[in-house]
Amino acid sequence: MKKDQMLPGRRTALRIGACLGVAVSARLLTAGQAQTPGRAAPLPPTAGPPPAGPPAAPLTGPAAGPLANARLRSTAYRLQPMTEGAFPGFRRAAPPVRTRPILELPELGDTVVLTFDDGPDPAYTPAILSTLRQYDVRAMFLVCGEMVYDHPDVLRRIADDGHVVGNHSWSHPQMTRLTRSGIRREMARTSDVVEETIGEAPLWYRAPYGAWNRHSFEIGAELGMEPLGWTVDSLDWTEPGTTTIVRRVVDGAGPGVVVLSHDAGGDRSQSVAALRRYLPRLLDAGYRVAVPHR
């Protein structure tokens, strides 16, 4: 498991953090860490990158107030996450509180979970949504509250397409350097703005920089959320090149793997282009790309 990179000094750079571990759906939760599953069949080589997906549709209509109560438009394929003990209805995560994240989801079979951090960003998130829509798959978006405040229409598009929205703090600080009340403010404000924007509070959260501590686990549970993390870090925030990002995701693919990528926090054009290349390869190799659901 990789540690987060150096702590930058500016807010923009702070959004590039990743996280540790992975949460699971209610019927698939196990005690402690899950074991690494066996690999699926190797992904087939490709002669070159496939053509880019269709361009993202522009945002239309006046931006609603960021804290306005918004009703979700129903979609035929809406999925919702589950927290431990939340079946048949959704409710707050119940004790005992987690003390470490679960790293993989082997019980999901040949499923890869794609996650995107730090958005929503009108420059890159719509293009990612367009590619996911093209292949009719769902992903998880771990959002920062201040980005939701600035771009509520983009979050509504994420939710309307059936993707799962998670909490990635308000301003992407290192949580372990905050007081307990500071951690609560970062997490609670984000849950509030998400609920007020799409009508549902997040049931998952991811700690910036993978910096977990007892307070963050406890406060997350008090807010009804389970900790979510990653198995494969694409390191797309370093802008290593589209081909390198594709290789990291393809090489790391396996049953129950969770892939960490970003849709904000810097120039994410490589992340957008890489998704268009690795997503069809994952599907052609027999993987399902899905999210925890009931």
Secondary structure by P-SEA (a helix, b strand, c coil): ccccccccccccccccccccbbbbccccccccccccccccccccccccccccccccccccccccccccccccccccbbbbbbccccccccccccccccccccccccccccbbbbbbccccccccaaaaaaaaaaabbbbbbbccaaaaaacaaaaaaaaaabbbbbbccccccccccccaaaaaaaaaaaaaaaaaaccccccbbbcccccccaaaaaaaaaabbbbbbbcccccccccccaaaaaaaaaaacccbbbbbbbcccccaaaaaaaaacaaaaaaaaccccccccc
